[in-house]
Each structure stands twice: as structure tokens, then as C-alpha cells.
């Protein structure tokens, strides 16, 4: 799948510098960046969803002592 994005001049320069320093192609760097960025976003959105469930009482919360008891049990 191909997607076209417009990069700022500053970003483009930073990317070119990284290409020169690492010898990794621009395409490979962008691919890695998108994959890692997506993984980070997925983690963030999951955390926000759990926080919302905690706030609304839909997600149980435990004290440290209770958690230790549950794990040991």
C-alpha cells in the first residue's frame, strides 16, 4: 500500500541527515518510523480506554496488597 504524505523541510533535513549517518535508505527509515509510531499509538489508545473504564467503574482496581494476594494465590 502506498500513501503520499508531505513532510516539512525541517523533517526532510533530519531524515536526510539520518540517512547519511546510518546508510539506511529513506524508505526503510520511514517504514520503521511508521511501524513504531503505530505501535506507540495503539499502546496509548489502549491505555486511554483502560483509564476511561477505571473512571466509569467498569475496570476493577486493586491495592498493592490485594494484587500480591491475587498473584500468590
Number of C-alpha atoms within 10 A of each C-alpha: 2 4 4 5 6 7 10 9 9 9 11 13 12 12 17 14 12 15 16 12 9 10 9 11 14 15 10 11 15 12 12 12 12 12 12 12 12 12 11 12 12 12 12 11 11 12 12 12 12 13 14 13 13 13 10 9 10 11 11 7 10 9 8 9 8 11 12 11 10 10 7 7 6
